[in-house]
Amino acid sequence: MPYQESAVTTPDNLVLNREIRTDSVVVASGQNIARGKLVVMSSGKIVVDPGTTPANVYGIMAEAVDATSGDKKSGVYRDWE
């Protein structure tokens, strides 16, 4: 019998009925970012910038990540229609 894995997902309406491209990124050390936050790219790493404008948004955090003690890999939603 082949190995099967199952998971339960609780929809939270962050993204509805859209095709979305995700991107793997590095969250800069010192950041603690909630899922759904708008983020920008700075020196090749993801950060939250309170002065973010729509023109410089890199993406939306796909998951919460705590990088307060060092850089962490994570994912962002990039393109949506």
FIKOLZA-1660 file (N, C-alpha, C; in steps of 0.1 Angstrom, whole numbers, plus 5000, padded with zeros to 4 digits):
% residues 81
   i   px   py   pz ch aa at
   1 5008 4988 5000  A  M  N
   1 5000 5000 5000  A  M CA
   1 5009 5012 5000  A  M  C
   2 5007 5022 4991  A  P  N
   2 5015 5034 4990  A  P CA
   2 5013 5043 5002  A  P  C
   3 5023 5050 5006  A  Y  N
   3 5022 5060 5017  A  Y CA
   3 5013 5071 5013  A  Y  C
   4 5004 5075 5022  A  Q  N
   4 4995 5086 5020  A  Q CA
   4 4996 5095 5032  A  Q  C
   5 4995 5108 5029  A  E  N
   5 4995 5118 5040  A  E CA
   5 4983 5127 5038  A  E  C
   6 4977 5130 5049  A  S  N
   6 4965 5139 5049  A  S CA
   6 4967 5151 5058  A  S  C
   7 4961 5162 5055  A  A  N
   7 4962 5173 5064  A  A CA
   7 4948 5180 5064  A  A  C
   8 4946 5188 5074  A  V  N
   8 4934 5196 5076  A  V CA
   8 4937 5210 5074  A  V  C
   9 4930 5217 5066  A  T  N
   9 4933 5232 5064  A  T CA
   9 4920 5239 5068  A  T  C
  10 4922 5250 5075  A  T  N
  10 4911 5259 5079  A  T CA
  10 4912 5271 5071  A  T  C
  11 4903 5273 5062  A  P  N
  11 4904 5285 5053  A  P CA
  11 4902 5298 5062  A  P  C
  12 4910 5308 5058  A  D  N
  12 4909 5321 5066  A  D CA
  12 4906 5332 5056  A  D  C
  13 4903 5330 5044  A  N  N
  13 4899 5340 5034  A  N CA
  13 4910 5350 5031  A  N  C
  14 4923 5346 5033  A  L  N
  14 4934 5355 5029  A  L CA
  14 4934 5356 5014  A  L  C
  15 4932 5344 5007  A  V  N
  15 4931 5344 4993  A  V CA
  15 4919 5335 4989  A  V  C
  16 4911 5341 4980  A  L  N
  16 4899 5334 4976  A  L CA
  16 4899 5331 4961  A  L  C
  17 4897 5319 4957  A  N  N
  17 4895 5315 4942  A  N CA
  17 4905 5322 4933  A  N  C
  18 4917 5323 4936  A  R  N
  18 4927 5329 4927  A  R CA
  18 4939 5320 4924  A  R  C
  19 4945 5321 4913  A  E  N
  19 4957 5314 4910  A  E CA
  19 4968 5323 4915  A  E  C
  20 4977 5318 4923  A  I  N
  20 4987 5326 4930  A  I CA
  20 5000 5319 4928  A  I  C
  21 5010 5327 4925  A  R  N
  21 5024 5322 4924  A  R CA
  21 5030 5325 4938  A  R  C
  22 5037 5315 4943  A  T  N
  22 5044 5317 4955  A  T CA
  22 5059 5317 4953  A  T  C
  23 5066 5323 4962  A  D  N
  23 5081 5325 4961  A  D CA
  23 5087 5321 4974  A  D  C
  24 5098 5314 4973  A  S  N
  24 5106 5311 4985  A  S CA
  24 5115 5323 4988  A  S  C
  25 5116 5327 5000  A  V  N
  25 5124 5339 5004  A  V CA
  25 5131 5337 5017  A  V  C
  26 5140 5346 5020  A  V  N
  26 5147 5346 5033  A  V CA
  26 5141 5359 5040  A  V  C
  27 5136 5356 5052  A  V  N
  27 5132 5367 5061  A  V CA
  27 5144 5372 5069  A  V  C
  28 5146 5385 5069  A  A  N
  28 5158 5391 5076  A  A CA
  28 5157 5389 5091  A  A  C
  29 5169 5387 5097  A  S  N
  29 5170 5385 5111  A  S CA
  29 5164 5398 5118  A  S  C
  30 5157 5395 5129  A  G  N
  30 5151 5406 5136  A  G CA
  30 5136 5408 5133  A  G  C
  31 5131 5401 5123  A  Q  N
  31 5117 5403 5119  A  Q CA
  31 5109 5392 5125  A  Q  C
  32 5097 5396 5129  A  N  N
  32 5086 5387 5134  A  N CA
  32 5074 5391 5126  A  N  C
  33 5071 5383 5115  A  I  N
  33 5060 5387 5106  A  I CA
  33 5048 5378 5106  A  I  C
  34 5037 5384 5107  A  A  N
  34 5024 5376 5107  A  A CA
  34 5020 5372 5093  A  A  C
  35 5013 5361 5092  A  R  N
  35 5007 5357 5079  A  R CA
  35 4998 5368 5074  A  R  C
  36 4999 5371 5061  A  G  N
  36 4990 5381 5055  A  G CA
  36 4996 5395 5055  A  G  C
  37 5008 5397 5061  A  K  N
  37 5014 5411 5061  A  K CA
  37 5020 5414 5048  A  K  C
  38 5019 5426 5044  A  L  N
  38 5026 5431 5031  A  L CA
  38 5040 5433 5035  A  L  C
  39 5049 5428 5026  A  V  N
  39 5063 5428 5028  A  V CA
  39 5071 5434 5016  A  V  C
  40 5083 5438 5019  A  V  N
  40 5092 5444 5008  A  V CA
  40 5105 5436 5009  A  V  C
  41 5112 5437 4998  A  M  N
  41 5125 5431 4997  A  M CA
  41 5136 5442 4999  A  M  C
  42 5145 5439 5009  A  S  N
  42 5155 5449 5012  A  S CA
  42 5169 5441 5013  A  S  C
  43 5178 5445 5005  A  S  N
  43 5191 5438 5004  A  S CA
  43 5189 5423 5003  A  S  C
  44 5180 5419 4995  A  G  N
  44 5178 5405 4991  A  G CA
  44 5170 5397 5002  A  G  C
  45 5165 5404 5012  A  K  N
  45 5157 5397 5023  A  K CA
  45 5144 5404 5025  A  K  C
  46 5135 5396 5030  A  I  N
  46 5121 5401 5033  A  I CA
  46 5121 5409 5046  A  I  C
  47 5114 5420 5046  A  V  N
  47 5112 5428 5058  A  V CA
  47 5099 5435 5058  A  V  C
  48 5094 5439 5069  A  V  N
  48 5082 5447 5070  A  V CA
  48 5086 5462 5071  A  V  C
  49 5080 5470 5062  A  D  N
  49 5084 5484 5062  A  D CA
  49 5071 5492 5064  A  D  C
  50 5070 5499 5075  A  P  N
  50 5057 5507 5078  A  P CA
  50 5054 5517 5067  A  P  C
  51 5064 5521 5059  A  G  N
  51 5061 5531 5049  A  G CA
  51 5058 5524 5035  A  G  C
  52 5055 5511 5035  A  T  N
  52 5053 5504 5023  A  T CA
  52 5041 5510 5015  A  T  C
  53 5044 5512 5002  A  T  N
  53 5033 5517 4993  A  T CA
  53 5030 5506 4983  A  T  C
  54 5019 5506 4977  A  P  N
  54 5016 5495 4967  A  P CA
  54 5026 5493 4957  A  P  C
  55 5033 5504 4953  A  A  N
  55 5044 5503 4943  A  A CA
  55 5056 5494 4947  A  A  C
  56 5059 5494 4960  A  N  N
  56 5071 5486 4964  A  N CA
  56 5068 5474 4972  A  N  C
  57 5055 5469 4972  A  V  N
  57 5052 5456 4979  A  V CA
  57 5058 5445 4971  A  V  C
  58 5065 5436 4978  A  Y  N
  58 5071 5424 4971  A  Y CA
  58 5061 5413 4971  A  Y  C
  59 5053 5412 4982  A  G  N
  59 5044 5401 4983  A  G CA
  59 5036 5401 4996  A  G  C
  60 5029 5390 4998  A  I  N
  60 5021 5389 5011  A  I CA
  60 5026 5376 5017  A  I  C
  61 5029 5377 5030  A  M  N
  61 5035 5365 5038  A  M CA
  61 5025 5354 5037  A  M  C
  62 5029 5342 5033  A  A  N
  62 5021 5331 5032  A  A CA
  62 5019 5323 5045  A  A  C
  63 5029 5326 5055  A  E  N
  63 5028 5320 5068  A  E CA
  63 5035 5329 5078  A  E  C
  64 5032 5328 5090  A  A  N
  64 5038 5335 5101  A  A CA
  64 5052 5330 5102  A  A  C
  65 5062 5339 5104  A  V  N
  65 5076 5335 5106  A  V CA
  65 5082 5344 5117  A  V  C
  66 5089 5338 5126  A  D  N
  66 5097 5345 5137  A  D CA
  66 5111 5343 5134  A  D  C
  67 5117 5354 5129  A  A  N
  67 5132 5354 5125  A  A CA
  67 5139 5364 5135  A  A  C
  68 5134 5365 5147  A  T  N
  68 5140 5374 5156  A  T CA
  68 5154 5370 5160  A  T  C
  69 5157 5357 5160  A  S  N
  69 5170 5353 5163  A  S CA
  69 5180 5349 5152  A  S  C
  70 5175 5351 5139  A  G  N
  70 5183 5348 5128  A  G CA
  70 5174 5347 5115  A  G  C
  71 5181 5348 5104  A  D  N
  71 5174 5347 5091  A  D CA
  71 5166 5334 5090  A  D  C
  72 5154 5334 5084  A  K  N
  72 5146 5322 5083  A  K CA
  72 5141 5321 5068  A  K  C
  73 5140 5309 5063  A  K  N
  73 5133 5307 5050  A  K CA
  73 5118 5307 5052  A  K  C
  74 5111 5312 5043  A  S  N
  74 5096 5312 5043  A  S CA
  74 5091 5314 5029  A  S  C
  75 5078 5316 5028  A  G  N
  75 5072 5318 5015  A  G CA
  75 5063 5330 5015  A  G  C
  76 5062 5336 5003  A  V  N
  76 5053 5347 5001  A  V CA
  76 5044 5345 4989  A  V  C
  77 5032 5351 4989  A  Y  N
  77 5024 5351 4977  A  Y CA
  77 5028 5362 4969  A  Y  C
  78 5031 5360 4956  A  R  N
  78 5036 5371 4947  A  R CA
  78 5027 5377 4937  A  R  C
  79 5021 5369 4929  A  D  N
  79 5013 5374 4918  A  D CA
  79 4999 5368 4919  A  D  C
  80 4989 5377 4917  A  W  N
  80 4975 5372 4918  A  W CA
  80 4967 5380 4908  A  W  C
  81 4956 5375 4904  A  E  N
  81 4948 5381 4894  A  E CA
  81 4934 5385 4900  A  E  C
% end
